[in-house]
C-alpha cells in the first residue's frame, strides 16, 4: 500500500511522497501544525470526489447567476458594481453548451 504525507499549517497544506520530504517542509519557516500519513489511493479518490462535487456546485451556481442576469433589470446591472461584476464573471466564465461532454469524456450534458 502506498502512502502520502500531508503536512498542514496556517500557511499551507502540502502533500509529499516520502516522510523525509514531509519532515523537511517548514511552511512559513515554522514547524507544521500537522503531519499525517495517508493511504495514497484513498486520498486521491477523496480529492477527486471533492473536485467533482465542487465542479458540480460551480456549474449550478453559474447557471443560477446566468438566469438571474436574464431577469434582472438592465439598469440595475449597469448601475451597480455588483451587477457589473456578475456580468463580467458570466462573460469570463461561459456556461458549457448542452452538447459539451464532461471532463471524463462520458455522456454529454444534453443527453
C-alpha positions in Angstrom: 0.0 0.0 0.0 1.4 3.4 -1.0 1.3 6.3 1.3 1.5 10.1 1.0 2.2 12.6 3.7 0.0 15.6 4.2 1.7 18.5 6.1 -0.6 21.2 7.2 -0.1 24.6 8.8 -1.6 28.0 8.9 0.5 28.9 5.8 0.0 25.9 3.5 -1.0 22.3 3.1 1.3 20.2 1.0 1.5 16.6 0.1 4.7 14.6 -0.1 5.7 11.2 -1.3 8.2 10.4 1.5 8.4 11.1 5.2 11.8 12.6 4.7 10.4 15.3 2.4 7.5 15.9 4.7 9.7 16.4 7.8 11.8 18.9 5.9 8.9 21.1 4.9 8.7 24.2 7.1 5.8 26.4 5.9 6.3 30.0 6.9 9.7 28.8 8.3 7.8 27.3 11.3 7.1 23.8 12.4 3.9 22.4 10.8 0.7 22.0 12.8 0.1 18.5 11.5 1.8 15.7 9.6 -0.4 12.8 8.6 0.4 9.6 6.8 -2.4 8.7 4.4 -3.2 5.9 2.0 -2.4 7.4 -1.4 -5.2 5.8 -3.4 -7.9 6.6 -0.8 -6.7 10.2 -0.6 -6.7 10.6 -4.4 -10.2 9.2 -4.5 -11.4 11.5 -1.8 -9.8 14.6 -3.5 -11.3 13.5 -6.9 -14.8 13.2 -5.4 -14.4 16.6 -3.7 -13.3 18.1 -7.1 -16.3 16.6 -8.8 -18.6 18.0 -6.2 -17.0 21.4 -6.4 -17.3 21.5 -10.2 -21.0 20.5 -10.0 -21.7 23.2 -7.4 -19.9 25.8 -9.5 -21.8 24.8 -12.7 -25.1 25.1 -10.8 -24.1 28.5 -9.4 -23.1 29.7 -12.8 -26.5 28.7 -14.3 -28.3 30.4 -11.4 -26.2 33.6 -11.9 -26.9 33.5 -15.6 -30.7 33.1 -15.0 -30.6 36.0 -12.5 -28.9 38.2 -15.1 -31.6 37.4 -17.6 -34.4 38.6 -15.3 -32.6 41.4 -13.5 -33.4 44.9 -14.9 -30.5 46.1 -17.1 -30.2 49.4 -15.3 -29.6 47.6 -12.0 -26.8 45.5 -13.7 -25.3 48.5 -15.4 -25.5 51.0 -12.5 -24.2 48.8 -9.7 -20.8 47.4 -9.0 -22.2 44.0 -8.1 -24.2 43.9 -11.3 -21.1 44.7 -13.4 -19.0 42.1 -11.6 -21.7 39.4 -12.1 -21.9 40.4 -15.8 -18.1 40.3 -16.2 -18.0 36.9 -14.4 -20.6 35.5 -16.8 -18.6 36.8 -19.8 -15.4 35.4 -18.5 -16.9 32.0 -17.4 -19.4 31.0 -20.1 -21.8 28.1 -19.5 -20.9 24.9 -21.4 -23.2 24.2 -24.2 -25.7 21.4 -23.9 -23.7 19.2 -26.3 -20.3 19.5 -24.4 -19.0 16.3 -22.9 -17.9 16.3 -19.3 -14.3 16.2 -18.4 -14.3 12.4 -18.2 -15.4 12.1 -21.8 -18.7 10.5 -20.8 -22.3 11.4 -21.7 -22.9 14.9 -22.9 -24.9 17.2 -20.7 -27.7 17.4 -23.2 -28.2 13.6 -23.5 
